[in-house]
């Protein structure tokens, strides 16, 4: 029925060791690098020297408006802004007809 051939014995194929050693070398290298970064996560830094802005600080002016008026020979400029504290500034300049560069 079955013939057993003792002369031709099958041998198991041997795996290549070079790819296995290459993979192990990469794994070891990765583990050594990751261990060096674990120490950085355990560092505790002192608090920063920056100051904390309190809520009482005034905000910058919001909605500025410039008004320019001609009142006779005077030119008046008024600057207004609306914020927490609405304020305004007013300046008057004498109008010099001889230096007039823009015709209205």
C-alpha positions as CSV (number, residue, x, y, z in Angstrom):
1,X,0.0,0.0,0.0
2,X,2.2,2.7,1.2
3,X,5.8,2.8,0.3
4,X,8.1,4.4,2.8
5,X,11.2,5.7,1.2
6,X,13.7,6.0,3.9
7,X,16.4,7.3,1.6
8,X,14.7,10.6,0.7
9,X,13.9,12.3,3.9
10,X,12.3,15.7,3.6
11,X,14.2,18.4,5.4
12,X,12.6,21.5,6.8
13,X,13.5,24.8,5.1
14,X,15.7,27.0,7.3
15,X,14.5,30.6,7.6
16,X,16.9,33.4,6.6
17,X,18.4,34.9,9.6
18,X,19.3,38.3,8.0
19,X,15.8,39.7,7.7
20,X,15.0,38.6,11.3
21,X,18.1,40.2,12.6
22,X,17.3,43.4,10.7
23,X,13.9,43.6,12.2
24,X,15.2,43.0,15.7
25,X,17.9,45.7,15.2
26,X,15.1,48.2,14.2
27,X,13.0,47.2,17.3
28,X,16.0,47.6,19.7
29,X,16.9,51.0,18.1
30,X,13.3,52.2,18.4
31,X,13.1,51.1,22.1
32,X,16.3,52.8,23.0
33,X,15.2,56.1,21.4
34,X,11.7,55.9,23.1
35,X,13.3,55.4,26.5
36,X,15.3,58.6,26.1
37,X,12.1,60.6,25.5
38,X,10.3,59.1,28.5
39,X,12.6,61.1,30.8
40,X,11.4,64.3,29.2
41,X,7.8,63.7,30.1
42,X,8.6,63.5,33.8
43,X,10.2,67.0,33.9
44,X,8.4,69.5,36.0
45,X,8.9,73.1,35.0
46,X,8.6,76.1,37.3
47,X,5.7,78.4,36.6
48,X,6.3,81.1,34.0
49,X,7.3,84.6,34.9
50,X,4.6,86.2,32.8
51,X,2.0,88.3,34.5
52,X,-1.7,87.5,34.5
53,X,-3.9,90.2,33.0
54,X,-6.7,91.1,35.4
55,X,-10.3,91.7,34.4
56,X,-10.1,95.4,35.4
57,X,-7.9,96.5,32.5
58,X,-9.6,98.9,30.1
59,X,-10.4,97.8,26.6
60,X,-9.1,99.6,23.6
61,X,-11.3,102.3,22.1
62,X,-14.1,100.9,20.0
63,X,-16.0,102.7,17.2
64,X,-13.8,105.7,16.6
65,X,-15.4,108.6,14.7
66,X,-13.7,111.6,13.1
67,X,-15.7,114.7,12.4
68,X,-14.3,117.6,10.4
69,X,-16.2,120.9,10.3
70,X,-15.5,124.2,8.6
71,X,-16.7,127.1,10.7
72,X,-15.9,130.3,8.9
73,X,-12.1,130.6,8.7
74,X,-11.6,127.8,11.3
75,X,-11.3,124.1,10.6
76,X,-12.3,121.9,13.5
77,X,-11.5,118.3,13.9
78,X,-13.2,116.2,16.6
79,X,-12.3,112.6,17.4
80,X,-14.9,110.5,19.4
81,X,-14.8,106.9,20.5
82,X,-17.3,104.7,22.3
83,X,-16.0,102.2,24.8
84,X,-16.3,101.6,28.5
85,X,-15.6,105.3,29.0
86,X,-16.7,107.3,26.0
87,X,-14.3,110.2,25.3
88,X,-13.6,112.8,22.7
89,X,-10.9,115.2,21.6
90,X,-11.4,118.4,19.7
91,X,-8.8,120.5,17.7
92,X,-9.3,123.8,15.9
93,X,-7.0,125.1,13.1
94,X,-7.2,128.5,11.4
95,X,-7.9,128.0,7.7
96,X,-5.3,129.6,5.4
97,X,-6.7,130.4,2.0
98,X,-3.3,131.0,0.4
99,X,-2.1,127.4,1.0
100,X,-5.3,125.8,-0.2
101,X,-4.4,122.7,-2.4
102,X,-7.8,121.0,-2.7
103,X,-10.7,122.8,-4.2
104,X,-14.1,122.0,-2.7
